[in-house]
């Protein structure tokens, strides 16, 4: 079975990169069970 989810982050701060990196880092314990992709849209 396959399940999918998409998470979007829209930080309202000057520290956009740091906030996004911290959010992605919280998924580290699950990397063995998840396919994690990041994309920057401008």
Secondary structure, DSSP 8 states (H G I E B T S, - for coil): ------------SS-HHHHHHHHHHTTGGGTTT---------
